[in-house]
Amino acid sequence: MPIPDDVTGEEIDKDVRQELQSLPKGLAEDVSRNLVMVARLIDEDPEGAYGYSRVALRLASRVAAVREAAGFAAYANQKYSEALAEFRAARRMTGNVDLWPVMADCERGLGRPERALDMAGAPEVQKLDKAGQVEMRLVAAGARRDMDQLDAAIVTLQSPELASNSVQPWTARLRYAYADALLAAGREGEAREWFAKAVESDKDGSTDASDRLAELDGVEFVDALVEDDSDSDGDGDGDGDGDGDIEVVNSEAPEPKSVMEAEAEAETEPESESAEDSVDDDDVDDMDDVDGDKDDLKG
């Protein structure tokens, strides 16, 4: 797969670069450049990232960082079985437990929430750092919801991290998940409160908490400008008969006409329905049968 010339491979993390030192120099450079492309595309173009991850995997399948990158690329494409296999391989190579939460989430993706809950109670969770433990809590709550255990999901998310006023990298997602669980349980008032708290902590827009909050408040976003449709058969009164999905914000009746406007319209009223009034005397004189033609002229 083509790689832009500005990608050198030096952009990768120093720990990953150190892992690649076990490879021949030219091979290490090729692998690192493909890993850079995985990281660059995984959010915006998951399929593209997956393609580059497969190239790196073909070149260096015995490097843990490569297996981990391949796992995340597969995970981003909802290839959960493949992702789980890559994460397990990476964990065997390093003995690291950092991938434990995402491995549990792969079990959820495979329709096995019970296994995810088993992993949430495993000793490996105690070895995770704070961010990893919060992530594991989010996965466990998701598994509870998969099993229609809404109240249990809410309890799972209740934690010192949720109650804390300090903002951490995981705060917005934790508050959002709690608000969403509350809403699913029909506790709309509490859900609104926690969506608002999620908005306060979501500085980089990692969630759609602001949209969810607006929806609860009954706020509807519509286009400010409505373009005329030249092909429309309507009279242009904005009554929503066109093909677009633009909602009419103000549907009040038109303002009454002024006296001068009414008089002007009266002076230019349409001609009488009587056909005789629309034909002058000279034209009538030229007709052979006035009575017969009157019927043709009417309307």
N, C-alpha and C positions, 0 to 999 in steps of 0.2 A: 504494500500500500504506500502511496506517495507521502512523503513527509516534507513540510516546508523547510526551506534552506535555513531559516532563522532558528530552527530547533536544533540545538547542539548536543543535548543530552546532559549538559551541565546544570540544567534547571531542576533536576530531581533532588530529593532530600539527600543529605550527606550520608545518612545511615544506609540508604538504598544504594548509593554510589559505592559505599564500602563493601556491601554484599557482592556487587558486580565485579569487584577486583579479582575474584576467583576465576573470571573468564578471560580469555585472550582479549587484548586491547580493542581490536577492531570489532569483535563480537560484543564486547561490553558496551561500546558506543552505539551499536545498532539497537541493542536491547534497551538502553537508557532512552534513546530517542523515541522508541515506540511507547515506553512507559510515560514519557512526557505527553505524548499525544493522548494516551488514555486519560491522564489527569485533566488535560485541557478540554476534552470533549465529553466527559462522562455525564455532565449535567445538561448540556445543550443538545448533544448528539450521542445518546447512549449506544445506538447501533454502530456508529463510527468508532466509538471507544472500544466496543466489544471486538471489532475487527482488528484493531491495533493490539489488543490484549492477546488475541490468538496468535498473532505473529511473534510477540515477545515470548509467549508460552512455548511455541515451537522452537525458538532459539535457545531458551534457557529454562527448561521446566524444573530444574533442580535448585533454582533460586527461590527462596521463600517469598521475597518481595514480588517476584513475578507471579507466583501462585496467588498471592493476596490480591494483586491488581486484577488478575483474571477473575478472581472471585467477585470483586466489587463490580466489574464490568458486566458479568453475568447477572448479578443481583439487580443492577440497574435496568436490565432488560427482562426482569422477572423470570429468569432461567434459574429457579431456586434450587433444583436438584444439582445442577452443574456448579452453582455458586457454593453450595454446601460442601461439595466434594473438594473444591479448591481451597476453601477456608480450613477444612480439616487437614488437608495436606500441608498448608502453611503452618498450622498449629503443631503438627507432628515435627516439622523441621525446626521450629523455634522453641516449642514448649510454652509459648506466650498465650495468655488467656484473654488478651484484648479483643479477640474476635468472637468471644463467647456470646455476647448479645445479638450480633448479626447472624450468627449461626442459629440461634434460637428463633430469630425472626424468619429465617429460611424454613424452619420447621412449620411455622405458621403459614407461610406461603404455599407449602406443600399440603396444607389442610390437616396438619397434625398439631393443633394447639395444646393438646395434653403433653406432648413432648417438650414444647416450649416452656410450659409451666414446670415440668420436671427439671429442666435446665435452670430455671429461675431459682429453684431451691437447692441447687448443687453447691458444693464447697467452692467451686471455681469463682462464684460470684463474690465471695469475700476477698478474693485476690484482686478484684477490679479496683481501679481508682474511682473517685467520686463520680466522674462523668460516665464511666462504664456502668456503675451501679444504677445511676439514674436511667441510662439507656435500657438496662435490664428491666427496670421497673416499668418503663413504657412498653416494652415487649410483653411483659407479663400481663399488664392491663389490657393490651390488645388481644391477647389470647383469651382472657376472660370474656371480652366482648364477642370474640368469635364463637364462644360457647353460650352466648346469650345470658351471661352472668353480669348484668350491668352494675348491680350494687357492689359486687365483689371487685369489679374494675375500678369503681370510684374509690373504694377503700384501699385498693392497691396503690393508687396514685397519691393518697394522703400521706405525706412524709414531711420531715423537717425541711427538705429542699423546696417543697411546694409552699410551705408556710413562710419561708425566709423572704425578707424584703430585699436582700442583695440580689443583684442581677448577674447571673452566670451564663456561659454559653448555652446551657441546656434549659434555662428558665422559661423562655418563651414557649418552647415545645412542650414542656411539662405542664405549664398553665393551660395551654391550648388543648392538650389531651384531656385534662381534667374538665375543662369547660365543655368539650365535646361529649364526654361521658355523661355529664350532668344533663345536657340537653337531650341526649338519647334516652335518659331515664325520666324525662318529662319535667325536670326541675329548671324551668326556663329562667326564672329570676336569678338563681345562683349561677346559671350558665352565663348569663349576660355579664354578671360581675367579673367572672373569671376570664371571659373573652376580653373585657376591658383591661384587665391586668396583663393579659398576654400581649395586647397592643402596646402597653407601656414598656414592656421589656423587649419587644421585637424591633430592635433598631435597624436591622438589615433586611427586614421583610421576608424572613424565612418561613412564615406562616401566612395564611389568609385571614388572620384573626380580625383585621379591620373590616373586611367584607362580611364576615359572619356577624360581627357586632352590628353593622349597619342593617343587615337583614333582620336581625331581632328587633331593631328600632323602627322597622318599617320604612327605611330609606331606600328609594329606588333610583338607580342611576340611568339617565336617559341622555340621548344625544342632544346637544344644545342647538345644533343647526339642522334644519330639515331641507334637503335639496329637492327642488322640483323635479318631477319625473315627466319628461317631455312626451313619453309614450303613454302616459296615463290617460284614461277616458274620463276621469273624474273632473269635477269643477274646481279643484284646487282649494277646497275649503278646509283641508287638513283633517278630514274626518277619519283618516286611517284606512281608506279603501285601497291604498297603493300596495305594492309588493313588499315594501320595507317593513322592518320590525320596530321602527321608531315609535315610541309611545308619545301620545299627545299630552303635554303637561298641563296646558290651560285650555279647557273646552268651554269657556263661557260663551254666551250668545253674543252676536255682533252688536255693536253700539247702535242705538236708534238713529235714523237719518235726521238731519237738520231740516227746518222748514224750507230753506232755499233748495236743498237737494231734492226734497219731495216735489216742490213746484217744478223743478227742472225735469224730473222724471215724468211728471204729468204732461208737460209740453211735448215730450218725445214718446208718448205711449204708442204701443203698436196699433196699426190700422184696424178698423172695425172688421169683424168677421163677415160683414155683408160684401159680397163680390161686386154688387152694383156700385158701391161707394168707391171702389178702387179703379173703376173704368170711367174715363171721361166721355162726354157726349159724342165727340167726333168718332171715337172708336166704336161706340155703340151703333152709330149711323152706318158704319161700314160692315156691320155684321148682317148676315142673311137671316139668321134666326137668333134673335136676342134672347128669347126665353130659354132656348136649348143651351146656349153658351153660358148663361148665368150659372147653371149647375156645374159646368166645367171650371168656372173661375172660383167658385166657393172653395174655402180651405186653402 
